[in-house]
Amino acid sequence: MFDKLKQLREMQKQAKEVQKTLADEIITVQKGELEIKINGNMEIQSINIASMESKEDLERDIKEGMNNAIKEAQQVMAKKMMGGGMSLPGM
C-alpha cells in the first residue's frame, strides 16, 4: 500500500515538472494575417493581427489558428511526457 502511495507522489512530482517545462514551450502558428502564440500548457500568450480583413476571414483564421495551435501544443505535451521519463503504473 505504501509503495502505491510512493508511486502516486512520484507521478505527481513528475507531472508538476512536466507542466513547468511545458509552460516554457512556445508554439507559434500563423494563419493568414493572424499569428497566435500558445504555450505547452495551452495558455494563449499573444494574438497578433497584421492587418484588418473582412470579419468573416478574421473569424475563420482565428478559429483555424487556435485549433492548429492547440493541436501543436498537445503534440509537444505528448512528446515531453513520453520523452521526459514519466511512467504511468500499469501502462
ABEGO torsion letter per residue (X at the ends): XAAAAAAAAAAAAAAAAAAAAAAABBBBBBBEABBBBBBAAGBBABBBBABBBBAAAAAAAAAAAAAAAAAAAAAAAAAAAAAAGBBBBGX
